[in-house]
Amino acid sequence: MRPEPPCLFALDASRACGERVAAALGLALCRHEARDFEDGEHKMRPLENVRGRDAYVIHSLYGEPGMSANDKLIRLLFFVATLKDASAARVTAICPYLAYARKDRRTKPRDPLGSRYVAQLFEAVGCDRVVTLDVHNPAAYQNAFRIPAEHLEARKLFVSWFAAHLGDEAIVVVSPDAGGVKRAAALRDSLARALGRAVGSAFLEKYRSGGVVSGDAVIGDVSGATAVVVDDLVSSGTTLARAAVACRTHGARRVLAAATHGVFAGGAETALAEPALDKLLVTDSIPPSRIPAAWLGRRVEVLETAPLLAEAVRRLHGGGSLVELLQD
């Protein structure tokens, strides 16, 4: 007996993403009511019966003008709790970008552990599963939760683009710091398999003191090659700009970059205008509203995550394997 189709919801600014995921699944988004009150409070409720059904809620938790990451988080938590109160069998929160995931360890005395606190909030409202995309530290993310915490990767999206656009040129995958070497190595291995030939690797030294990042030595040979700098996100853009300049200085023919989440915080436009950086790939986990529209499709390429998210929902709902989904 085939399972009943899932109830798929999408909140607020994630509506467009939700519609693309629903279309890929051959479904329509489930209807819900959202109301804001004069005092800043709000309410949301499903307009369809979820009793005994599995519900999936898509909501990317990035801040934007008019709605902070905190606003989005509390709305998602309340909606998950509402679905559980309405007797949904299981509720899965799908957060392509998960707020506070970067704060996964203490770097100063009495530092908070934001990732763990967010996990506790999801658990407190009865959420059954959380799905996200390319967090900074997957092990810390999964260990923060006592409920299933699924981790998707955009690596195959980037590999497909690079394999289609890089031809037979020499390629070196570069991590912007030693901490990202495993991430870069995974992309290098996947790209080598896709191309059927060897792909080089390198990483940059990186020092941080008083909030100032320095270091421009490249460990590895990028001379005459296309350098592909890979990171989990781009915020101010200074790390990517620094990496691009360093690769060019050490002889790279051109520099491309791939970062799953385009946060593009204040000053990113200036940093990413660095001439040493030829193109940046990001996903649509965060809509690229903070960079010039003229850059899109030229200087910045945005890759769609809806097919990946849809396949994850299909496998979760039907008992399939997410590990196999992420394999080359």
N, C-alpha and C positions, 0 to 999 in steps of 0.2 A: 504493500500500500504506500503510495507516494505521500510525502508530507504535505500538509496544507501550505500554500505559498506564504512567505514571511510578510509581516506588516513592516513596511519600510517608510520611515519618517525622515524629514530633513528640516532643520530649524534655521530661521533667520537667514544670515548671509550664506549659509551652506545650501540653500534651496536649489541653486543652479547645478551644483555638484550632485545633489540628491536626484534631480531629474535625469541627469546623464546616467547615473548608476541604475536608476529604475528602468530607463530605456534599454540599457544593456541586459537587464534581467527579464525584459519583456513584461514589466509590471508598471502600475501607476503608483505614484506616491500616495500614501495614506493621508487623509485630511486631518488637520488639527486646527484648533482655534488658539490664537495668540492675542492677548490683550495687555496693553500698558495702561497704568493708572497715573493720575495726576501727581501722586506723591513719589513716583519712581518705582513702585512695586509693579508686579506683572503676574499674569497667570497663563498657563497653557494646558490644554486638555485634548485628548484624541477625540475625533468626531466619528470614529468607527469602533466597532466592538473588537477588543483585543483579548477577551477572556479565553484562556487556554492556548493562546497563539504566541509564537515567537516574534518579538518586535526588535527591529534594528533602527537605531537613531543616528543619523549622520550629522555631525556638528564639528567643524574645525575650530579649535579654540585659540585663535590669534586675535590680537587686539587691532582695532581699526577706529577711525574717527566716529564718535557717537556710540561705540560699544566696546568696552575693554574686554580683555581676556577674562577678567573676573566676572563681568556681566554674562558673558557667554557660558562660563562654567556653571554659574548658579542656575541659569535657565535650563541647561542640560540636566543637572542634578535633579531639579524639581520635576522635569518632564519624565525622567527615568522613574522617580518615585511615584509619579502619577500613574504611569503605565503599570507599575507593580500593584498599586492600590486598585487599579481597574482589572486585576487578575490576569495580566499577561503571564504566560508560562515562564518565559525567559526574556530578558532585555539585554541587548548588546549595544554598547555605545561605540560608534565608529568615529574616531577623532583623527583625521589625516594629520593635523598638527595638534600636538598635546601640550597645553600650557604647563609651565613649571617643570617640564621634563629635564631641562638642563641643570636644575638645582638638585643634583643627586648625591652630593657629598659635602661635608663641611670643609671649608677652606680657611675659616677664621673661627676663633673661639665663640661658642654659643650660636653658631650659624644654624639657620633653619634647613630642613630637608624637605623642600617644597614638593618634590616628586612623591615622597612617601605620604605627605599630608593629603595630596590630591587622591592618591590611591585609597586612603582611608575614607575620604568623602564618598567616592564611588561605591565602596563597600557598604557604607552606612545607609545609603538610600536603596540598597538592594540590587544594584547592578550585578548582572551575572557574568558579563564578559566585557573587556575593553579591547578595541583594535586600534592601532595607530600605525604611523608610517615613519620609518627611519628616525628614531629618537637618537639623541647624542650617545647614550650608553645603553644598549639593549639589555645587558645583564642587570644593570641597576634598575631599569624600568620593570623588568619581569619579576625581580626580587622584591620590589616595593609592594606588589599586589598579592593578596591571598586568593583572589579570584583569577580565572584564566586571563592572561594579558598577552594578546597576540601582537606580533611585530611583523609588519609588512616592509618590503624593501623596494625602492625605485630603481635598483641596479639594472634590471632587465630593460627598463624603459630607456635608460641612458645608453646601455650597450647597443640596443637596436638602432638608436639615432647615430651613434658613432660609427657602427658597422656600415651604415648606409651612406655616410658622408666622408669618411676618412680615406677610402680607397686603399692604395698600397703604400702610403707614406709611413715612415718610421714613427712609432708612437711610444711615449713614455708616460705612464700614469704617475702623478705626483701627489703626495699627501702634503698639506700645508704645514704639518707639524708631526712630531713623532707619535703623538697620541692617535692620529688617524691612519696609521700605517695599515692596520687590519682592514679598514674600510676600503682603502685604496687598493690593497692586494686582492680583495674580493672582486673589485671591478676589473682590475688588470687580468685576473684569471678568466673571468667571464668573457671579456673582450678578446683575449687570445683564442679562446675556444670558438667564438663567433667568427673570427677572422681566419682561423686556421694557421696562425703564425705567431711568432714570439712578440710580446709587448714588454717594454722595459718598465722599470720602477725607480722612483726616487722620492726623497722627502726633504723638507726644509727644516733647518734649525729654527727654534722659536723661543724667545725669552719674553717674559711678562714681568714688569716691575712698575708698581704704582699706576697700573692701568695702561701703561705704555708697552706696546709690543715691538720687539726688535729681533734682528737676526736675518741674514740673507744668504747664508751658505746653503748650497744644494748638495745633498749627499746622493750621488747617482749622476749618470751622464745624460743630459738632455740636449747636447749639442747636435744641431741639424735635424732635430725631431720635432714633431708636434707634441707639446706638453699638455696633458689633460689633468688639470687640478681638480680633485674631488673632495667634497666636504659634505656634512649633513645639512648645514644651513648657511645662508649668507645674511648677516644682520647689518653691520655698518659698512661692510665691503672691504675694510682695510686688510683683512687677512688675505683675501683673494687678490687684491691689488698688489700687495707685497709679494705674494707668490709669483704673480705674473711678471713683475719687474725682475725678480731674482732669476726666473727661468730664462727670460730674454737676455739678461746679463751673462748667463752661462751658455748662451748660444742656441736656445730653442728657436726654431723657425717660426712658429706661431704658438699661441697659448689659448686653449679652450678650458672652460671650467664647468663643473656640474655640481650643483648643490640642491638637495631635495626641496628644502623650504626657503622660499624667497621672502624673508622677513623684511628686508630693506628698511631698516630703521634710519633715524636721522643722519644725514650725511652720506648715505649709501650712493646716491646719485653721483656725487662728486668722486668718491672712491672708485666706482665702477666705470667712470669715464676714462680711467687710466688707459692710454693707448696701447700698452703692452698686452692688455687682455682683448682678445679678438671676439670671443662669444661666450656667453654664459647660458647654460641650460638649468632650468628649475622646473618643478612640477606645479600644478595648480592647487596644491594643498593650501596655499595662501594666494588669493588673486593678486596679480602684480599691479596694484593701483598706485603704488608709491614711486614708480619709476616712469619716465616719459613714455607716452604711448608710441612715439616714433621708434623707440628701441625694440618694440615687440616684433618678433619675426626677423629681426636684423641683428641687433646686438644681444638681445635676450630671447631665447626660445623657451616657450612654456609647453611642457609635455602633460598630456591628460592622464589623470589617475583613475578615471571612472571605470575603465575595463578591469583594472586590477582590483579595485574595491568591489565591483560587482562579482567577480570570480571568487573573491574571499567570502562574500555573503553566500554565494551559491554553495561553496564547499562547507562552510560552517553549518548552513541549514540542512544540507544533504548528507553530512557526515564525511565529507572529503578531507583531504590533507592539505593544510596550508604549507607545510614543509615542502611537499612536492611542487606546489604552486611557485615557490621561490627558486627552485632548482633550475639550472640551465638545461 
